[in-house]
Amino acid sequence: MLRPAPLQPEPVGVQSSGNKWRKLVPVLAGLTPGRTLVTFGGAWSSHLRATATAGRLLGVPTVGLVRGDELAARPLNPALERCRTDGMRLHFVDRSRYRRKREPEIARSLLREAGVTAPYLVPEGGSGPAAVRGCAELGRELRGRADVVALACGTGGTLAGLTAGLGPEGHVLGVPVVKGGFLADEIRALHTAAFGSAMGSWSLDDRFHAGGYARLPAALDRFARGFEDRHGLAVERLYVAKLLYALTCLAEEGAFPPGTRVAAVITGVPGPGLSSGLPTG
């Protein structure tokens, strides 16, 4: 018998994904007065929203470097509007340079254009070594509670930390919400950067990204609405809907032997207007 045990990584008292806070807290430990929080993300980035909220709560200025300069001429979607409401200044970057943002000269030019002179840089998705080590606590909290721990993945930081904390006692199943098949290498690199070696037992199932990040096919939206109606649990659409759909399909395929304890890590709750604002099709 498959016994799903939904788990949310943090109480969410603000409109932000719970795992983003777990990743941000250790990253922000080194923030000093007078610096501006700067980070990166796409048009529907939950990490941008979390950083904007952190800046508001801490009284720190924030700048979001947003992928896609064509967005500058369009009305803000609900996610970016939430960032602006929380005080984040948005700077839109053409996609070719955004892909090269890790190159030092490109990064310096982007900061100059955004008017930032004293930046405190946070990686895209918040997924740096400090964030990964912070997420290891989630794995330690789950030891002995599940045989398989499943979560949706964007940049891989939460999964990288979770596997390290869980240790050999369980397996972590990641459901990427982005397409491209690059996450496995990113997770290995994060393990090396944070811990010096590979960590834990984990795997990825790349079949459930539904076309890419922030893609919400009508069939997936219907599944999420049905899940909400049956279980009374609000389903966030960027990550959680894809995770729950993946687990449903895998259970139907017989991927989990009888008696398997599966913990579904609910990495966030829907913010007002955010799920409804996603285009369906």
N, C-alpha and C positions, 0 to 999 in steps of 0.2 A: 504493500500500500504506500503510495506517495503521500507524504505529509508535509505540505509546504508550510514554512514558518516565516512570514514576512518580518523583516527587521529593518528599522530605520536607524541610521547611524548616529543621528543627533536629534534631540528635540529642536524643532524649527520654530523659533519665536519671532523670526523676521522672515520676509519673503525671499528666501534663498534656499538653494539645495543644501541639505544637511551635510553631505560629504565635502562640499566646498569649504564649509567652515572648518572642518577637521583638517583640511589641507592648508587653509590660510593661516590658522593660528600660529603654527611653528614658523611659517615663512615670515610673518609680520613681527616676530620677536626681535628682529634686528633693526626695525624701523626707528629712525631718529628724527627729532623735531626739524622742521624746515624742508623736509623732503616730500616729493610728490609720488604717490603710488601710481605706477604705470604698468599696464598689462595689455594683453592681446586677446582677440576673440572674434568670432563671426557674428552675424546679425542676430542670432538667437542664443548667444553664449550665456549659459547659466553662470559661468565663471566671471564674466564681466559684471553680471548683476550682483554676485556675491561680493566682488571687490568694491563696487560702488556702495553697497550697503555697509561694508566694513569701514570705508572712508567716512561715510556719514556718521556712523556710531563713534568713530575715533576722533572725528573732527580733523581729518586729514584730506587734503585735496587729492583727487583721482583723475587720471586720464586713461581713456580706453582707445587703443589703436585697433580700429575695426577693419576687418578684411572686406575689401570691395569699395573703391572710390565712387562707383556709380550710385551707391546708397546715399551719398551726400545730397543728391538732388531729389530724393524721395521722402515722403513722410516717414517718420520713425515708426517702426513696428512696436508692439507692446513691450518687448524685452528691452529694446534700446530706450524707449520712453521711460521705463522704470529706472534705467541707469541715469538718465538725465535728471529725473525727479530726485534721485538720491545725490545729485551734485556732481556726477561724473561728466567731465568734458570729453566729447567724442571727436576723434580725428580719424577720418576715413583714408585708407591706404589702398593703392592699386594692388591687384592680386599678384602681379609678378614680383614686386618688391616685398609684399607680405610673406611670400614663400621663402624669401632670402633674409628674413628679419634677424636670424641668428648671426649673420655676417656682421662683424664689428662696424664697418663703415656704413652699411645700410642702416644698422640700428642707430648709429649716431645721427645720420641724416633724418631719420624718422623723428627722433627726439627734438632735433632742431626745428623741424617743420611744425611740430606740435607745441613748440614754445616751452619745453621743459628743460630747465637748467640743473635741477638737483633731483634726478629720478631715483626712485627705489623700485627696481624692476622685479616684477613677479612673472614667472613663465606662463605661457599659454596654458590654460586649464589648471594653473597652480601647481603643475606636476614637476617639482624639483626635488632634490635629495631630502631637504628638510620636511617637505610635505609628505613624501613617501614614508619617512620614519614616523611622522605623526600618525599616518594611517595604519601603521603596524599595530597600534593599540586596538583598533577594530578587530583585527585578527585574533589578538589575545583574548578579547572579550567573547569571541565566538568559539573558542576551543571547547571541544566536548559537546557542543550544542547542535552540531550538524555534521553530516558526512560530506555533503556538497554545499558550498557557499557560492551563490550565483549573484552576479551584478552586471549592470550595463556599464560599458566603458567608452570614454571619449578620448582622453589622452593616455590612459593607463596608469595614472599615479595611484589611484585608490586601490586598484587590483595589485599593483606592485607592493604596496605597503601591507595590504591584507594578507597576501601569501606569506610574507615574511613573519607576520605576527601569528598566523594560524599554525605555522610549522608543519610537521609531517602528519598531523592528526586528521587532516581533511584535505579535500581537493577544492580548488577555486575555479569556477567556470565563468569566463568573461564573455559577454555578448556585446561586441562592438556596435556602436550606433553610427559609426562612420565607415565608409567603404575605402578600399585601397589596399587592405592586407598588410599594413605597415606596423600595426600595434605590437606584434610579438617582438620585433626588434627594439621598439621603444621601451617595452617592459623590461627586457633583458638589460638595456642600457641604464634604466632607472635603478634596477637591482644593483648593478655594478657601482653606479655613482653613490648610492645610499648605503650599501652594505659591503661592497667589495667583491661580491660573488653572486651567483644565481641563488634563488631562494624558493623553497616550497614547491608544491605540486599544483600546476595550473594549466589551463587550456583555453582556447578561444573558439567560438563558433561564429563564423563570419556570415552566416546565412540570413541574419535577421535585421540588417541595417535599414531595410525598407527603402533603399535608394540613396541613403546618405543622411548626414546630420540635418535635423529639423525637417526631414521628409515625413509626411504623415499621410500615407495612402488612406483612402476612404475605408478600406477593409480593416486597417489597423485601428482607425478611430472607432469603428463599430465594435471591434473587439474590446477596446478600452471602455467604451460606454456600457457594454454588456457586463464587463467585469465589475464596474462601479455599481451597476444595478443589483448584481447578484450578491456582492460582498460588502457593499457600503464603504468601500475604500476609494478615495479620490486617486485617480491615476494620472501622474505627470506624463506628458506625451513625448518629450524629447528623449528620455532615457527609460523610464519605468515601463511604459507601454510595450516597448520592444523586448524588455527583459521578461515580462509576464507572458507575452505571446510566445517567446522562445521556449520558456519552461513548459507551457501548455503543449507546444508541438513536440518537444523532446519527450515529455511524458507519454504522449500518444504513440511515439515511435518506440517506446520501451527502453529509453536510454537509462532509466533509473531502476535498478533491481527492486523487488518488493522489500519494504522496510526501510528504504533509503530516506534519511532525514535531509531535506533540502531547505536551506535558508535563503530566501530571496531578500537581498539587501535593498531596501527602498531608499534610494539616494536623495530623494527630495519630494516635495509635495507641489501641486500646481499653484503658481501665483495667479492672482486675479487677472483674467484677460489673456494670460500667456498661452495656455493650451488652446483656447478658442481662437486665438489669433493666428495659429499655424495654418498654412494653406493645406487643404485636403484635396485629394484627387486620385 
